C-alpha cells in the first residue's frame, strides 16, 4: 500500500515516503527528507529538510536531523513555539498553546 498524504499537507521535492506512512493535515515535510514505512506525521508537524524520520511525529511536533529527533513544537504558522512550563506562545503570530499529557493543543487563534 502506498503512503497516505492529506491534500492540505506540503511535501517538498525528492522526499522518500515509506509504504503505509501517513502525512496528516497541514504537516510540512522538507526537501530530501525520508519518512520510514508505517509512520504517522501528525497535524501541523514540521520535518526539516534532509531529515530521516524513524518514529511517529506528534501533532505540532518539530523534527530535524538524521536520524530525526524532536526539538520541540511548531505553531500553525510554522514558527517554533516557546513553552514556559505547560503554556506555549508563538513569537510570530501570538497563538497560545497548552502542553498536557504529552499532547499539544492550540488554545487561541491569531488575531
C-alpha positions as CSV (number, residue, x, y, z in Angstrom):
1,X,0.0,0.0,0.0
2,X,1.3,3.5,-0.8
3,X,1.6,6.4,1.5
4,X,-1.5,8.4,2.5
5,X,-0.8,12.2,2.1
6,X,-3.5,14.6,3.1
7,X,-4.2,17.2,0.4
8,X,-3.5,20.1,2.8
9,X,-0.1,18.7,3.7
10,X,3.0,20.2,2.0
11,X,5.7,17.6,0.9
12,X,8.7,19.2,-0.9
13,X,10.7,17.7,-3.7
14,X,12.8,14.5,-3.6
15,X,11.2,13.1,-0.4
16,X,11.2,9.4,0.2
17,X,7.9,8.5,1.9
18,X,7.7,4.8,3.1
19,X,4.8,2.5,2.4
20,X,1.8,2.9,4.6
21,X,3.1,6.2,6.0
22,X,0.5,8.9,6.8
23,X,1.1,12.6,6.4
24,X,-1.7,14.4,8.3
25,X,-3.4,17.7,7.7
26,X,-1.2,20.8,7.2
27,X,2.0,18.9,8.0
28,X,5.2,20.1,6.2
29,X,7.9,17.7,5.1
30,X,11.2,19.4,3.9
31,X,13.0,18.6,0.7
32,X,15.1,15.4,0.7
33,X,13.5,14.0,3.9
34,X,13.0,10.3,4.4
35,X,9.9,9.1,6.3
36,X,10.0,5.5,7.4
37,X,7.3,3.0,6.4
38,X,4.2,2.9,8.5
39,X,4.9,6.1,10.3
40,X,2.5,9.0,11.0
41,X,3.4,12.6,10.7
42,X,0.8,14.5,12.8
43,X,-1.3,17.6,12.1
44,X,0.8,20.7,11.7
45,X,4.1,18.8,12.3
46,X,7.3,20.2,10.7
47,X,10.0,18.0,9.4
48,X,13.2,19.9,8.4
49,X,14.9,19.3,5.0
50,X,17.1,16.2,4.8
51,X,15.7,14.7,8.0
52,X,15.4,10.9,8.4
53,X,12.3,10.2,10.5
54,X,12.2,6.8,12.3
55,X,9.4,7.5,14.8
56,X,5.9,8.9,14.6
57,X,5.8,12.7,14.8
58,X,3.0,14.1,17.1
59,X,0.7,16.9,16.2
60,X,2.7,20.2,16.1
61,X,6.0,18.3,16.5
62,X,9.2,19.9,15.2
63,X,11.8,17.3,14.0
64,X,15.2,17.7,12.4
65,X,18.3,15.6,11.8
66,X,19.4,12.2,10.6
67,X,18.1,10.4,12.5
68,X,15.5,13.0,13.2
69,X,14.8,14.0,16.8
70,X,12.1,16.2,18.2
71,X,13.4,19.6,19.0
72,X,10.1,21.0,20.3
73,X,6.8,22.0,18.8
74,X,5.7,24.2,15.9
75,X,2.9,26.7,15.6
76,X,0.2,26.5,12.9
77,X,2.0,29.4,11.2
78,X,5.2,27.3,11.1
79,X,7.3,29.1,13.7
80,X,8.8,27.2,16.6
81,X,6.9,27.6,19.9
82,X,8.3,28.8,23.1
83,X,7.0,27.0,26.2
84,X,7.0,28.1,29.8
85,X,6.0,25.1,31.8
86,X,2.9,23.8,30.1
87,X,1.9,27.1,28.3
88,X,3.2,27.9,24.9
89,X,3.2,31.1,22.8
90,X,4.1,31.7,19.2
91,X,6.5,34.7,19.0
92,X,5.3,35.4,15.5
93,X,1.5,35.2,15.4
94,X,0.6,35.2,19.1
95,X,-1.3,31.9,19.1
96,X,-1.3,30.2,22.5
97,X,-0.9,26.5,23.2
98,X,-1.1,24.1,26.1
99,X,1.1,21.0,26.6
100,X,-0.8,18.4,28.7
101,X,-0.2,14.6,28.9
102,X,2.4,14.8,26.1
103,X,-0.2,16.4,23.7
104,X,-0.1,20.0,22.5
105,X,-3.4,21.9,22.0
106,X,-3.9,25.3,20.3
107,X,-6.0,27.3,22.8
108,X,-6.3,30.5,20.9
109,X,-6.3,31.6,17.3
110,X,-4.2,34.5,15.9
111,X,-5.9,37.9,15.7
